[in-house]
Every structure is written in C-alpha cells, then in structure tokens.
Amino acid sequence: MKFKTINEDTKILEVGTGSGWFPILCKKNDIFCQGLEISPKLVEYAQNLGRIHGVEPNIKLGNIEETDIGTATYDIIIALSIFEHVEYWQMGVKKIFKALRPEGLFYFYSTNKFSLWSGEYHFPFYGWLPNRWRYRLRISRQGKDIMKLGIDFHQFTHLQLRRFFKRIGFSELFDQFDVIDPDNLIHPRHWKKFILEMIKRFKPIKHILLFFSPGTLFICKK
C-alpha cells in the first residue's frame, strides 16, 4: 500500500504459491490473485486449504520459465524465495516485466550470496561457495534428487540484481531500507528510528549492510 493502492480492481500474480496462503487471503478479501506453482502436491494442498477456509484459490500448475503469463496483465507480481530455484531466472524476470501493466510493481525476495548464514542450507558461508561446490555439498548430504527438488541454482547479490532490473527497464527500485518506514515500525523505539535514519542518510553504511544481509529484497516499479 506504500507504493501502490490495492483495491477490488487490482490484479495480482504470485509466482510460487507454496501452501497457497496468499491467494487464499486475497480471495477472502475480494482481491484478484492468480497463483502459479510448479509442484502438483502444493497445488493440491492449497486447494484443500482453501476449501477449509471456504474459498477456491486461483492457482494453476506451471513454472515461470515456460508458462505464458500475458502482456500488461497484472498490477503487482510477487515472487518470494522463488528465483534462486529458477534455473533460467533472467528469462523469468523478463516475462514478469512484460506481464506488468505500466507503473506495475514487482515484489522480489531471494538469496544473498554474501550472507553469513543462508536460509537455503544451514552451513557457514554457504552462499560464498562456487556453484559447483554448493551442488556437490548438497548432493553429498541429500542425494542426487536435490538437483531436481529444491536446489538453489543461484545466490544473488544486491548489485547484480539492481543492474539487471535497471537494464530490462524498471524505472524505480526500492531496497529493504527504502521499504522500511522509520515512522511506522511494528515495534517502534527511538533508537531504532535513529539507526534507520542514519542508514538511509549514509549510503556506504547502507551498502555494507545490504552486502551481508540475509536476503535480497526489491520492489521494482515499471
């Protein structure tokens, strides 16, 4: 809502719905949300969860690399902890840009290569490893099927993503510190507000914190 008004006319696409809680929540609040999920088991789970809550979520089976999501179709597209698992991620993001309406928003969250601990696998400096080393580590611990079921093909950096989002045409980019409003914190404290204001004011500090942050978050405006 800070970046775009959401009402009954808003059209949302969520890429990677997981358990389906977000499309279900949208349906219960009369907001259109189309879901796209690669796992048949998760689609089935989401449909059952929706019935428990008295709604039928709009979720179709498919992946972002191959599924046609249209042109200038959506006001908001969401992909949370998805693109690290998309092998041809640049192709997927380009399709999302094409599917957004003018001034539409892309809400992106994924891995950060230089996080000290990665949410993908509990191993120190996991994201720092070269891809082939990470793949070997995961296969040795979890078996060869991990390459088909859950491997993180990519560990991103903020600079890498910022450059790519700009190159394909997004007009404005907001990172996690741009998104946080010091005057509207969930648990407000004077010291928290002061620290956030200092981070926003001094760019070198901000870039250092983004470099080591647990993930990469962007809201991209077309």
MARBA-3410 file (N, C-alpha, C, O; in Angstrom, 1 decimal):
222
0.8,-1.2,0.0,0.0,0.0,0.0,0.9,1.3,0.0,0.4,2.3,-0.4 ~ 2.1,1.2,0.5,3.0,2.3,0.5,3.4,2.7,-0.9,3.6,3.9,-1.2 ~ 3.4,1.8,-1.8,3.8,2.1,-3.2,2.7,2.0,-4.2,2.8,2.6,-5.3 ~ 1.6,1.4,-3.9,0.5,1.2,-4.9,-0.8,0.9,-4.1,-0.8,0.1,-3.2 ~ -1.9,1.6,-4.6,-3.2,1.3,-4.0,-3.7,0.0,-4.4,-3.6,-0.4,-5.5
-4.2,-0.8,-3.4,-4.7,-2.1,-3.7,-6.2,-2.1,-3.4,-6.7,-1.7,-2.3 ~ -7.0,-2.5,-4.4,-8.5,-2.5,-4.2,-9.1,-3.6,-5.1,-8.3,-4.5,-5.5 ~ -10.4,-3.6,-5.2,-11.1,-4.7,-6.0,-10.7,-4.7,-7.4,-11.0,-5.7,-8.1 ~ -10.1,-3.7,-8.0,-9.7,-3.6,-9.4,-8.2,-4.1,-9.6,-7.8,-4.3,-10.7 ~ -7.5,-4.3,-8.5,-6.1,-4.7,-8.6,-6.0,-6.2,-9.0,-6.7,-7.0,-8.5
-5.1,-6.4,-9.9,-4.8,-7.8,-10.4,-3.4,-8.2,-10.0,-2.4,-7.5,-10.3 ~ -3.3,-9.3,-9.2,-2.0,-9.7,-8.6,-1.7,-11.1,-9.2,-2.6,-11.9,-9.4 ~ -0.4,-11.3,-9.4,0.1,-12.7,-9.7,1.1,-13.0,-8.6,2.1,-12.3,-8.4 ~ 1.0,-14.2,-8.0,2.0,-14.7,-7.2,2.7,-15.9,-7.8,2.1,-16.9,-8.2 ~ 4.0,-15.8,-8.0,4.8,-16.9,-8.6,5.4,-17.7,-7.5,6.2,-17.2,-6.6
5.0,-19.0,-7.4,5.4,-19.8,-6.4,4.5,-19.7,-5.1,4.9,-19.0,-4.2 ~ 3.4,-20.3,-5.1,2.4,-20.0,-4.1,2.6,-20.9,-2.8,2.1,-20.6,-1.8 ~ 3.4,-21.9,-2.9,3.7,-22.8,-1.8,2.4,-23.3,-1.2,1.6,-24.0,-1.9 ~ 2.1,-23.1,0.1,0.9,-23.6,0.7,-0.4,-22.9,0.2,-1.5,-23.4,0.5 ~ -0.2,-21.8,-0.5,-1.4,-21.1,-1.0,-2.0,-20.1,-0.1,-3.1,-19.6,-0.4
-1.3,-19.8,1.0,-2.0,-18.9,2.0,-2.3,-17.5,1.4,-3.3,-16.9,1.7 ~ -1.4,-17.0,0.5,-1.6,-15.6,0.0,-2.8,-15.5,-1.0,-3.6,-14.6,-0.8 ~ -2.9,-16.4,-2.0,-4.1,-16.4,-2.8,-5.4,-16.6,-2.1,-6.4,-16.0,-2.4 ~ -5.3,-17.4,-1.0,-6.5,-17.7,-0.2,-6.9,-16.4,0.6,-8.0,-16.0,0.6 ~ -5.9,-15.7,1.1,-6.1,-14.5,1.9,-6.7,-13.4,0.9,-7.6,-12.7,1.3
-6.2,-13.3,-0.3,-6.7,-12.4,-1.3,-8.1,-12.7,-1.6,-9.0,-11.8,-1.7 ~ -8.4,-14.0,-1.9,-9.8,-14.4,-2.2,-10.8,-14.0,-1.1,-11.9,-13.6,-1.4 ~ -10.4,-14.2,0.1,-11.3,-13.9,1.3,-11.5,-12.4,1.4,-12.5,-12.0,2.0 ~ -10.6,-11.6,0.8,-10.7,-10.1,0.9,-11.1,-9.5,-0.5,-11.0,-8.3,-0.7 ~ -11.7,-10.4,-1.4,-12.2,-9.9,-2.7,-11.1,-9.2,-3.5,-11.4,-8.2,-4.2
-9.9,-9.7,-3.4,-8.8,-9.2,-4.3,-8.4,-10.3,-5.2,-8.2,-11.4,-4.8 ~ -8.3,-9.9,-6.5,-7.9,-10.9,-7.5,-6.4,-11.3,-7.4,-5.6,-10.4,-7.5 ~ -6.2,-12.6,-7.2,-4.8,-13.0,-7.2,-4.7,-14.4,-7.9,-5.3,-15.4,-7.5 ~ -3.9,-14.4,-9.0,-3.7,-15.6,-9.7,-2.4,-16.2,-9.2,-1.4,-15.5,-9.1 ~ -2.4,-17.5,-8.9,-1.2,-18.2,-8.4,-0.6,-19.1,-9.5,-1.3,-19.6,-10.3
0.7,-19.2,-9.5,1.5,-20.1,-10.4,2.4,-20.9,-9.5,3.3,-20.4,-8.8 ~ 2.3,-22.2,-9.6,3.0,-23.1,-8.7,3.5,-24.3,-9.5,2.8,-24.9,-10.3 ~ 4.8,-24.7,-9.3,5.4,-25.8,-10.1,5.1,-27.1,-9.5,5.2,-28.1,-10.2 ~ 4.8,-27.2,-8.2,4.6,-28.5,-7.6,3.1,-28.9,-7.6,2.3,-28.2,-7.0 ~ 2.8,-30.1,-8.2,1.4,-30.5,-8.2,0.9,-30.8,-6.7,-0.3,-30.6,-6.4
1.8,-31.3,-5.9,1.4,-31.6,-4.5,1.0,-30.3,-3.7,0.1,-30.3,-2.9 ~ 1.8,-29.2,-4.0,1.4,-28.0,-3.3,0.2,-27.3,-3.9,-0.6,-26.7,-3.1 ~ -0.1,-27.5,-5.2,-1.3,-27.0,-5.7,-2.5,-27.7,-5.1,-3.5,-27.1,-4.7 ~ -2.4,-29.0,-4.9,-3.5,-29.8,-4.3,-3.6,-29.4,-2.8,-4.8,-29.3,-2.3 ~ -2.5,-29.2,-2.1,-2.6,-28.8,-0.7,-3.3,-27.4,-0.6,-4.1,-27.3,0.3
-2.9,-26.5,-1.5,-3.5,-25.2,-1.4,-5.0,-25.2,-1.7,-5.8,-24.5,-1.1 ~ -5.4,-26.1,-2.7,-6.9,-26.2,-2.9,-7.6,-26.7,-1.7,-8.7,-26.2,-1.4 ~ -7.0,-27.7,-1.0,-7.7,-28.3,0.2,-7.7,-27.2,1.3,-8.7,-27.1,2.0 ~ -6.6,-26.5,1.4,-6.6,-25.4,2.5,-7.6,-24.4,2.2,-8.2,-23.9,3.1 ~ -7.8,-24.0,0.9,-8.8,-23.0,0.6,-10.2,-23.5,0.9,-11.0,-22.7,1.4
-10.5,-24.8,0.7,-11.8,-25.3,1.0,-12.1,-25.2,2.5,-13.2,-24.9,2.9 ~ -11.0,-25.5,3.3,-11.2,-25.3,4.7,-11.6,-23.9,5.1,-12.4,-23.7,6.1 ~ -11.1,-22.9,4.4,-11.4,-21.5,4.7,-12.6,-21.0,3.8,-12.8,-19.8,3.8 ~ -13.2,-21.9,3.1,-14.4,-21.5,2.3,-14.2,-20.8,1.0,-15.1,-20.1,0.6 ~ -13.0,-20.9,0.4,-12.7,-20.3,-0.9,-12.0,-21.3,-1.8,-11.5,-22.3,-1.3
-12.0,-21.0,-3.1,-11.3,-21.8,-4.1,-10.2,-20.9,-4.6,-10.5,-20.1,-5.5 ~ -9.0,-21.0,-4.2,-7.9,-20.1,-4.7,-7.6,-20.4,-6.2,-7.7,-21.5,-6.7 ~ -7.2,-19.3,-6.9,-6.9,-19.4,-8.3,-5.4,-19.7,-8.5,-4.6,-18.8,-8.5 ~ -5.1,-21.0,-8.6,-3.7,-21.4,-8.7,-3.6,-22.4,-9.8,-4.4,-23.4,-9.9 ~ -2.7,-22.2,-10.7,-2.5,-23.1,-11.8,-1.1,-23.7,-11.8,-0.2,-23.1,-11.3
-1.0,-24.9,-12.3,0.3,-25.6,-12.3,1.2,-25.1,-13.5,0.7,-25.0,-14.6 ~ 2.4,-24.8,-13.2,3.3,-24.4,-14.2,4.6,-23.7,-13.6,4.6,-23.4,-12.4 ~ 5.5,-23.4,-14.4,6.7,-22.7,-14.0,6.9,-21.4,-14.8,6.4,-21.2,-15.9 ~ 7.6,-20.4,-14.2,7.7,-19.1,-14.7,8.5,-19.1,-16.0,8.4,-18.2,-16.8 ~ 9.4,-20.1,-16.2,10.2,-20.1,-17.4,9.4,-20.5,-18.7,9.7,-20.0,-19.8
8.3,-21.3,-18.5,7.6,-21.8,-19.7,6.2,-21.3,-19.8,5.6,-21.3,-20.9 ~ 5.5,-20.9,-18.7,4.1,-20.6,-18.7,3.9,-19.2,-19.2,4.7,-18.2,-18.9 ~ 2.9,-19.0,-20.1,2.5,-17.7,-20.6,1.8,-16.9,-19.6,0.7,-17.3,-19.2 ~ 2.3,-15.8,-19.1,1.6,-15.0,-18.1,1.1,-13.7,-18.7,0.6,-12.8,-17.9 ~ 1.1,-13.6,-20.0,0.5,-12.5,-20.6,1.4,-11.2,-20.8,2.5,-11.2,-20.4
0.7,-10.2,-21.3,1.4,-8.9,-21.5,0.5,-7.8,-20.9,-0.7,-7.7,-21.2 ~ 1.1,-7.0,-20.1,0.4,-5.9,-19.4,-0.9,-6.4,-18.8,-2.0,-5.8,-19.0 ~ -0.8,-7.4,-18.0,-1.9,-8.1,-17.4,-2.1,-7.8,-15.9,-3.2,-7.7,-15.4 ~ -1.0,-7.6,-15.2,-1.0,-7.5,-13.7,-0.5,-6.2,-13.2,0.4,-5.5,-13.8 ~ -1.1,-5.8,-12.1,-0.7,-4.5,-11.4,0.5,-4.8,-10.4,1.4,-4.0,-10.3
0.5,-6.0,-9.9,1.5,-6.5,-8.9,1.9,-7.9,-9.2,1.0,-8.8,-9.3 ~ 3.2,-8.2,-9.2,3.6,-9.6,-9.3,4.6,-9.8,-8.1,5.5,-9.0,-7.9 ~ 4.4,-10.9,-7.4,5.1,-11.3,-6.2,5.9,-12.6,-6.4,5.3,-13.5,-7.0 ~ 7.2,-12.6,-6.0,8.0,-13.8,-6.1,8.9,-13.8,-4.8,9.9,-13.1,-4.8 ~ 8.5,-14.5,-3.8,9.2,-14.6,-2.6,9.9,-15.9,-2.4,9.3,-16.9,-2.4
11.3,-15.8,-2.3,12.1,-17.0,-2.2,11.8,-18.0,-3.3,11.7,-19.2,-3.0 ~ 11.8,-17.6,-4.5,11.5,-18.4,-5.7,12.6,-18.4,-6.7,13.0,-19.5,-7.1 ~ 13.2,-17.2,-7.0,14.1,-17.2,-8.2,15.4,-17.8,-8.0,16.1,-18.1,-8.9 ~ 15.8,-18.1,-6.7,17.0,-18.8,-6.5,16.9,-20.3,-7.1,17.9,-20.9,-7.4 ~ 15.6,-20.7,-7.2,15.3,-22.1,-7.7,15.0,-22.1,-9.2,14.8,-23.2,-9.7
15.0,-20.9,-9.8,14.7,-20.9,-11.3,16.0,-20.9,-12.0,16.8,-19.9,-12.0 ~ 16.2,-21.9,-12.8,17.5,-22.1,-13.5,17.8,-21.0,-14.4,18.9,-20.4,-14.5 ~ 16.7,-20.6,-15.2,16.9,-19.5,-16.2,16.2,-18.3,-15.7,15.2,-17.9,-16.2 ~ 16.7,-17.7,-14.6,16.0,-16.7,-13.8,15.8,-15.4,-14.6,14.8,-14.7,-14.5 ~ 16.8,-15.1,-15.5,16.7,-13.8,-16.2,15.5,-13.9,-17.2,14.8,-12.9,-17.4
15.3,-15.0,-17.8,14.1,-15.2,-18.7,12.8,-15.0,-17.9,11.9,-14.4,-18.4 ~ 12.8,-15.5,-16.7,11.6,-15.4,-15.9,11.3,-14.0,-15.5,10.1,-13.5,-15.5 ~ 12.3,-13.2,-15.1,12.1,-11.8,-14.7,11.7,-11.0,-15.9,10.9,-10.1,-15.8 ~ 12.2,-11.3,-17.1,11.8,-10.5,-18.3,10.4,-10.8,-18.6,9.7,-9.8,-19.0 ~ 9.9,-12.0,-18.4,8.5,-12.3,-18.6,7.6,-11.5,-17.6,6.5,-11.1,-18.0
8.1,-11.4,-16.4,7.4,-10.7,-15.4,7.3,-9.2,-15.8,6.2,-8.6,-15.6 ~ 8.4,-8.6,-16.2,8.4,-7.2,-16.7,7.3,-7.0,-17.8,6.6,-6.0,-17.7 ~ 7.3,-7.9,-18.7,6.4,-7.8,-19.8,4.9,-8.0,-19.3,4.0,-7.3,-19.9 ~ 4.7,-8.8,-18.3,3.3,-9.1,-17.8,2.8,-7.9,-16.9,1.6,-7.9,-16.6 ~ 3.6,-7.0,-16.5,3.2,-5.9,-15.6,2.6,-4.8,-16.5,3.0,-4.5,-17.6
1.6,-4.2,-15.9,1.0,-3.0,-16.5,1.9,-1.8,-16.3,2.8,-1.9,-15.4 ~ 1.7,-0.7,-17.0,2.5,0.5,-16.7,2.4,0.9,-15.2,1.3,0.9,-14.7 ~ 3.5,1.2,-14.6,3.7,1.6,-13.2,3.3,0.4,-12.3,3.1,0.6,-11.1 ~ 3.3,-0.8,-12.8,3.1,-2.0,-12.0,4.3,-2.3,-11.1,5.4,-1.8,-11.4 ~ 4.1,-3.1,-10.1,5.2,-3.4,-9.1,5.6,-4.9,-9.2,4.7,-5.8,-9.3
6.8,-5.1,-9.0,7.4,-6.5,-8.9,8.0,-6.6,-7.5,9.0,-5.9,-7.2 ~ 7.4,-7.4,-6.6,7.9,-7.6,-5.3,8.8,-8.9,-5.3,8.3,-10.0,-5.4 ~ 10.1,-8.7,-5.1,11.1,-9.7,-5.3,11.8,-9.9,-3.9,12.3,-9.0,-3.3 ~ 12.0,-11.2,-3.5,12.8,-11.6,-2.4,13.5,-12.9,-2.7,12.9,-13.8,-3.2 ~ 14.9,-12.9,-2.5,15.6,-14.1,-2.8,16.9,-14.2,-1.9,17.0,-13.5,-0.9
17.8,-15.0,-2.3,19.0,-15.2,-1.6,20.0,-14.0,-1.7,19.9,-13.2,-2.6 ~ 20.9,-14.0,-0.7,22.1,-13.1,-0.8,23.3,-13.9,-0.7,23.6,-14.5,0.3 ~ 24.2,-13.8,-1.7,25.4,-14.6,-1.8,26.3,-14.5,-0.6,26.9,-15.4,-0.1 ~ 26.4,-13.2,-0.1,27.4,-12.9,0.9,26.8,-12.9,2.4,27.4,-12.3,3.3 ~ 25.6,-13.4,2.5,25.0,-13.6,3.9,25.9,-14.6,4.6,26.4,-15.6,4.0
26.2,-14.4,5.9,27.0,-15.3,6.7,26.3,-16.6,6.9,27.0,-17.6,6.9 ~ 25.0,-16.6,7.0,24.3,-17.9,7.1,23.1,-17.8,6.1,22.4,-16.8,6.1 ~ 23.0,-18.8,5.3,21.9,-18.8,4.2,20.7,-19.6,4.7,20.8,-20.6,5.4 ~ 19.5,-19.1,4.3,18.3,-19.8,4.6,18.1,-21.1,3.8,17.3,-21.9,4.1 ~ 18.9,-21.2,2.7,18.8,-22.3,1.8,19.4,-23.6,2.5,18.9,-24.7,2.3
20.5,-23.5,3.2,21.2,-24.6,3.8,22.0,-24.2,5.0,22.7,-23.2,4.9 ~ 21.8,-24.8,6.1,22.5,-24.4,7.3,24.0,-24.8,7.3,24.3,-25.9,7.8 ~ 24.8,-24.0,6.7,26.2,-24.3,6.6,26.9,-22.9,6.5,26.5,-22.1,5.6 ~ 27.9,-22.6,7.3,28.5,-21.3,7.3,29.1,-20.9,6.0,29.8,-21.7,5.3 ~ 28.8,-19.7,5.5,29.3,-19.1,4.3,28.9,-20.0,3.1,29.6,-20.1,2.1
27.7,-20.6,3.2,27.2,-21.5,2.1,27.1,-20.8,0.8,27.5,-21.3,-0.2 ~ 26.6,-19.6,0.8,26.4,-18.8,-0.4,27.7,-18.4,-1.1,27.7,-18.1,-2.3 ~ 28.7,-18.3,-0.3,30.0,-17.8,-0.8,30.7,-18.9,-1.7,31.5,-18.5,-2.5 ~ 30.3,-20.1,-1.6,30.9,-21.2,-2.3,30.6,-21.1,-3.8,29.5,-20.6,-4.2 ~ 31.5,-21.5,-4.7,31.2,-21.6,-6.1,30.0,-22.5,-6.3,29.8,-23.4,-5.5
29.2,-22.3,-7.4,28.0,-23.1,-7.6,28.3,-24.6,-7.6,27.6,-25.4,-6.9 ~ 29.4,-25.0,-8.3,29.6,-26.5,-8.4,30.0,-27.1,-7.0,29.7,-28.2,-6.7 ~ 30.6,-26.3,-6.1,30.9,-26.7,-4.8,29.6,-26.9,-4.0,29.4,-27.8,-3.2 ~ 28.7,-25.9,-4.1,27.4,-26.0,-3.4,26.6,-27.2,-3.9,26.1,-27.9,-3.0 ~ 26.6,-27.4,-5.2,25.9,-28.6,-5.7,26.4,-29.9,-5.1,25.7,-30.7,-4.7
27.8,-30.0,-5.1,28.4,-31.2,-4.6,28.1,-31.4,-3.1,27.8,-32.5,-2.6 ~ 28.1,-30.3,-2.3,27.8,-30.4,-0.9,26.4,-30.9,-0.7,26.2,-31.8,0.1 ~ 25.4,-30.3,-1.4,24.0,-30.7,-1.3,23.8,-32.1,-1.7,23.0,-32.9,-1.1 ~ 24.4,-32.5,-2.8,24.3,-33.9,-3.3,24.8,-34.9,-2.3,24.3,-36.0,-2.1 ~ 26.0,-34.6,-1.7,26.6,-35.5,-0.8,25.8,-35.6,0.5,25.8,-36.7,1.1
25.1,-34.6,0.9,24.3,-34.6,2.1,22.9,-35.1,1.9,22.3,-35.7,2.7 ~ 22.3,-34.8,0.7,20.9,-35.0,0.4,20.5,-35.9,-0.7,19.4,-36.2,-1.0 ~ 21.6,-36.3,-1.5,21.3,-37.2,-2.6,21.1,-36.4,-3.9,20.9,-35.2,-3.9 ~ 21.2,-37.1,-5.1,21.1,-36.5,-6.4,19.8,-35.8,-6.7,19.7,-34.9,-7.5 ~ 18.7,-36.3,-6.0,17.4,-35.7,-6.3,17.3,-34.3,-5.9,16.4,-33.6,-6.4
18.2,-33.8,-5.1,18.1,-32.4,-4.7,18.3,-31.5,-5.9,17.8,-30.3,-5.8 ~ 19.0,-31.9,-6.9,19.1,-31.1,-8.1,17.8,-30.9,-8.9,17.7,-30.0,-9.7 ~ 16.8,-31.7,-8.6,15.5,-31.5,-9.2,14.5,-31.0,-8.2,13.5,-30.4,-8.6 ~ 14.8,-31.2,-6.9,13.8,-30.9,-5.9,14.4,-30.0,-4.9,14.7,-30.4,-3.8 ~ 14.6,-28.7,-5.2,14.9,-27.7,-4.1,16.3,-27.1,-4.2,16.6,-26.3,-3.3
17.1,-27.4,-5.1,18.4,-26.8,-5.2,18.3,-25.3,-5.5,17.5,-24.9,-6.2 ~ 19.2,-24.6,-4.8,19.3,-23.1,-5.2,20.3,-23.0,-6.3,21.5,-23.1,-6.0 ~ 19.9,-22.8,-7.5,20.8,-22.7,-8.6,21.6,-21.4,-8.5,22.7,-21.3,-9.0 ~ 21.0,-20.4,-7.8,21.6,-19.1,-7.8,21.7,-18.5,-6.4,20.8,-18.7,-5.5 ~ 22.8,-17.8,-6.1,23.0,-17.0,-5.0,23.2,-15.6,-5.5,24.3,-15.3,-6.1
22.3,-14.7,-5.3,22.3,-13.3,-5.9,23.1,-12.3,-5.0,23.3,-12.6,-3.8 ~ 23.4,-11.2,-5.6,23.9,-10.0,-4.9,23.0,-8.8,-5.2,22.3,-8.8,-6.2 ~ 22.9,-7.9,-4.3,22.1,-6.7,-4.5,22.5,-5.9,-5.7,21.7,-5.5,-6.5 ~ 23.9,-5.8,-5.9,24.4,-5.0,-7.1,24.0,-5.7,-8.4,23.6,-5.1,-9.3 ~ 24.2,-7.0,-8.4,23.8,-7.8,-9.6,22.4,-7.6,-10.0,22.1,-7.4,-11.1
21.5,-7.8,-9.0,20.1,-7.6,-9.3,19.7,-6.2,-9.7,18.9,-6.0,-10.6 ~ 20.3,-5.2,-8.9,19.9,-3.8,-9.2,20.3,-3.5,-10.7,19.5,-2.9,-11.4 ~ 21.5,-3.9,-11.1,21.9,-3.7,-12.5,20.9,-4.3,-13.5,20.6,-3.7,-14.5 ~ 20.6,-5.6,-13.2,19.7,-6.3,-14.2,18.3,-5.7,-14.2,17.8,-5.5,-15.3 ~ 17.7,-5.4,-13.1,16.4,-4.8,-13.1,16.4,-3.5,-13.8,15.4,-3.2,-14.5
17.4,-2.7,-13.6,17.5,-1.4,-14.4,17.7,-1.7,-15.9,17.0,-1.0,-16.7 ~ 18.5,-2.6,-16.2,18.7,-2.9,-17.6,17.5,-3.3,-18.4,17.3,-2.9,-19.6 ~ 16.6,-4.1,-17.8,15.5,-4.6,-18.5,14.3,-3.5,-18.5,13.3,-3.7,-19.2 ~ 14.5,-2.4,-17.8,13.5,-1.3,-18.0,12.8,-0.9,-16.7,12.0,0.1,-16.9 ~ 13.0,-1.4,-15.5,12.3,-0.9,-14.4,12.7,0.5,-14.1,13.9,0.8,-14.1
11.8,1.4,-13.8,12.0,2.8,-13.7,12.5,3.2,-12.3,13.3,4.1,-12.2 ~ 12.0,2.5,-11.3,12.4,2.8,-9.9,12.7,1.5,-9.1,11.9,0.5,-9.4 ~ 13.7,1.5,-8.3,14.0,0.3,-7.5,14.0,0.7,-6.0,14.7,1.7,-5.7 ~ 13.4,-0.1,-5.1,13.4,0.2,-3.7,14.0,-1.0,-3.0,13.4,-2.1,-3.1 ~ 15.0,-0.9,-2.2,15.6,-2.0,-1.5,14.9,-2.1,-0.1,14.0,-1.3,0.2
15.4,-3.0,0.8,14.8,-3.2,2.0,14.8,-2.0,3.0,13.9,-1.8,3.8 ~ 15.8,-1.2,2.9,15.9,0.0,3.7,15.0,1.1,3.2,14.5,1.9,3.9 ~ 14.8,1.1,1.9,13.8,2.1,1.3,12.4,1.7,1.7,11.6,2.6,1.9 ~ 12.1,0.4,1.8,10.8,0.0,2.1,10.4,0.3,3.6,9.3,0.6,3.8 ~ 11.4,0.1,4.5,11.1,0.3,5.9,10.8,1.8,6.2,11.7,2.7,5.8
9.7,2.1,6.8,9.4,3.5,7.2,9.8,3.7,8.7,9.1,3.1,9.5 ~ 10.8,4.5,9.0,11.1,4.7,10.4,10.0,5.2,11.3,10.0,5.0,12.5 ~ 9.0,5.9,10.7,7.9,6.4,11.5,6.7,5.5,11.6,5.7,5.8,12.2 ~ 6.9,4.3,11.0,5.8,3.3,11.1,6.3,1.9,11.3,6.0,1.0,10.6 ~ 7.1,1.8,12.4,7.6,0.5,12.8,6.6,-0.4,13.6,5.8,0.2,14.3
6.7,-1.7,13.4,5.8,-2.6,14.2,6.1,-2.4,15.7,5.2,-2.4,16.5 ~ 7.4,-2.4,16.0,7.8,-2.2,17.4,8.6,-1.0,17.5,9.9,-1.1,17.6 ~ 8.0,0.2,17.6,8.8,1.5,17.5,9.6,1.7,18.7,9.2,1.5,19.9 ~ 10.8,2.1,18.5,11.8,2.6,19.5,12.5,3.8,19.0,12.8,3.8,17.8 ~ 12.9,4.7,19.9,13.6,5.9,19.4,14.9,5.5,18.8,15.4,6.1,17.8
15.6,4.5,19.4,16.9,4.1,18.9,16.8,3.4,17.6,17.7,3.6,16.7 ~ 15.7,2.7,17.3,15.5,2.0,16.0,15.3,3.1,14.9,15.9,3.0,13.9 ~ 14.5,4.1,15.2,14.3,5.1,14.3,15.5,5.9,13.9,15.8,6.2,12.8 ~ 16.3,6.1,15.0,17.6,6.9,14.8,18.5,6.1,13.9,19.1,6.6,12.9 ~ 18.7,4.8,14.1,19.6,3.9,13.4,19.1,3.8,11.9,20.0,4.0,11.0
17.8,3.6,11.7,17.3,3.6,10.3,17.5,4.9,9.6,17.9,4.8,8.4 ~ 17.3,6.0,10.2,17.5,7.3,9.6,19.0,7.5,9.2,19.3,8.0,8.1 ~ 19.9,7.0,10.1,21.4,7.1,9.8,21.7,6.2,8.6,22.5,6.6,7.7 ~ 21.2,5.0,8.5,21.4,4.1,7.4,21.0,4.7,6.1,21.7,4.6,5.1 ~ 19.8,5.3,6.1,19.3,5.9,4.9,20.1,7.1,4.5,20.2,7.3,3.3
20.7,7.8,5.5,21.4,9.0,5.1,22.8,8.7,4.6,23.3,9.4,3.7 ~ 23.5,7.7,5.2,24.8,7.4,4.9,24.9,6.2,4.0,24.8,5.0,4.5 ~ 25.0,6.4,2.7,25.0,5.3,1.7,26.0,4.2,1.9,25.7,3.1,1.7 ~ 27.3,4.6,2.3,28.3,3.5,2.4,27.9,2.5,3.5,28.1,1.3,3.3 ~ 27.3,2.9,4.6,26.8,2.0,5.7,25.7,1.2,5.1,25.6,0.0,5.4
24.8,1.8,4.4,23.7,1.1,3.8,24.2,-0.1,2.9,23.7,-1.2,3.0 ~ 25.1,0.2,2.0,25.6,-0.7,1.1,26.4,-1.9,1.8,26.3,-3.0,1.3 ~ 27.1,-1.6,2.8,27.7,-2.6,3.6,26.7,-3.6,4.2,26.9,-4.8,4.2 ~ 25.7,-3.0,4.8,24.6,-3.9,5.4,23.9,-4.7,4.4,23.6,-5.9,4.6 ~ 23.6,-4.1,3.2,23.0,-4.9,2.2,23.9,-6.0,1.7,23.4,-7.1,1.3
25.2,-5.7,1.6,26.1,-6.7,1.2,26.1,-8.0,2.0,26.2,-9.1,1.5 ~ 25.9,-7.9,3.3,25.9,-9.0,4.2,24.5,-9.4,4.7,24.3,-10.3,5.5 ~ 23.4,-8.8,4.2,22.1,-9.1,4.7,21.6,-10.5,4.4,22.1,-11.1,3.4 ~ 20.7,-11.0,5.1,20.2,-12.4,4.9,19.6,-12.7,3.6,19.7,-13.8,3.1 ~ 19.0,-11.7,2.9,18.4,-11.9,1.6,18.4,-10.6,0.8,18.8,-9.6,1.3
18.0,-10.7,-0.5,17.9,-9.6,-1.4,16.4,-9.3,-1.5,15.6,-10.1,-2.0 ~ 16.0,-8.1,-1.2,14.6,-7.6,-1.3,14.6,-6.4,-2.2,15.3,-5.4,-2.0 ~ 13.7,-6.4,-3.2,13.5,-5.3,-4.1,12.0,-5.1,-4.3,11.3,-6.1,-4.6 ~ 11.5,-3.9,-4.4,10.2,-3.6,-5.0,10.6,-2.8,-6.2,11.2,-1.7,-6.1 ~ 10.2,-3.3,-7.4,10.6,-2.7,-8.7,9.4,-2.1,-9.3,8.4,-2.8,-9.5
9.5,-0.9,-9.8,8.3,-0.2,-10.4,8.6,-0.1,-11.9,9.7,0.4,-12.3 ~ 7.6,-0.5,-12.7,7.8,-0.5,-14.1,7.7,0.9,-14.7,7.7,1.2,-15.9
END
